[in-house]
Structure formats: structure tokens, C-alpha cells
Amino acid sequence: YYPFGDARAISIKRRQEQNAAARKWRGLTPIYLGFDDGRFEPTETLIRALYREMLHFQPDLILTFDPKWPKKLAHGDHRK
């Protein structure tokens, strides 16, 4: 996410990077839920989408970001 860049081009580039990284780690395929990078909020819609994925995959472990560190330095999506 870069607020002054071409959002569509950045989105395409970001997905290419994520797909390339996933292929190098056990050939995984990322799942994209369709929320705009850098702009989503912890809404009921987002929470339900994440919950559905957790129910489907039943992960043993979920890694996420610490919402309190680094304070106001982290990407907005990582602080939610």
C-alpha cells in the first residue's frame, strides 16, 4: 500500500510477490479475501471472512501482528 501510487498496479505487484513467496515455501497458494490492501477496518464483514477461513482450515497456530508495537509506526492493517 502506497497512498500516492497506482492502487491497482500495487495490488497486482503485491499479489505477484505473495504468490512467488508461497511457491518457495512448500508450494502453498495464498487465499485472497478481496479486501483492499491498507484500507480495511476490523468490520463484521472482515471478522466473518476470517472466521470462515479458520473454520475451513482449522489451523493449529495463527501468527499475527502485535497491535501495540511499534506504536503508530506499523502499517495500518497490522494495527487492527
MIVEX-438658 format. One record per residue (C-alpha): x, z, y. Coordinates in steps of 0.25 Angstrom, whole numbers, padded with zeros to 4 digits, always signed. Each point is the difference from the previous one (the first is absolute). Example, Ala and Ser with C-alpha at 12.3 -4.5 7.8 and 13.67 -1.06 7.14 Angstrom:
MIVEX-438658
+0049+0031-0018/+0006-0002+0014/
***
This chain:
MIVEX-438658
+0000+0000+0000/+0005-0004+0014/-0010+0000+0011/+0006-0011+0008/+0002-0009-0012/-0009-0010-0007/-0008+0009-0009/-0003-0011-0010/+0014-0004-0002/+0005+0014-0001/-0011+0003-0011/+0005-0012-0008/+0015+0004+0001/-0004+0014-0003/-0007-0004-0013/+0011-0009-0004/+0010+0011+0001/-0009+0010-0008/-0002-0011-0011/+0015-0002-0001/+0003+0015+0000/-0011+0002-0011/+0006-0011-0009/+0013+0006+0000/-0006+0014-0005/-0006-0003-0013/-0007-0012+0004/-0011+0007+0007/-0011-0007+0008/-0004+0007+0013/-0015+0002+0003/-0005-0003+0014/-0012+0007+0004/-0002-0008+0013/+0002+0010+0011/+0008-0005+0012/+0014+0005+0000/+0003+0010+0011/-0015+0001+0004/-0008+0007-0010/-0005+0014+0001/-0004+0011-0011/-0014-0005+0000/-0010+0002-0011/+0002-0015-0004/+0015+0002-0002/-0002+0013-0007/-0010-0006-0010/+0009-0012-0002/+0012+0009-0003/-0009+0008-0009/-0005-0012-0008/+0015-0004-0003/+0004+0014-0004/-0012+0001-0010/+0004-0014-0005/+0014+0002-0002/+0000+0016-0002/+0014+0002+0004/+0009+0012-0004/+0007+0000+0013/-0004-0005+0014/+0011-0001+0011/-0003+0000+0014/+0005+0003+0014/+0001+0014+0007/-0010-0001+0011/+0008+0011+0008/+0014-0006+0000/+0006-0007+0007/-0011+0004+0011/-0004-0012+0008/+0012-0008-0005/-0007-0005-0013/-0008-0013-0001/-0015+0004+0004/-0005-0004-0014/+0010+0010-0006/-0005+0012+0008/-0015-0001-0004/
***
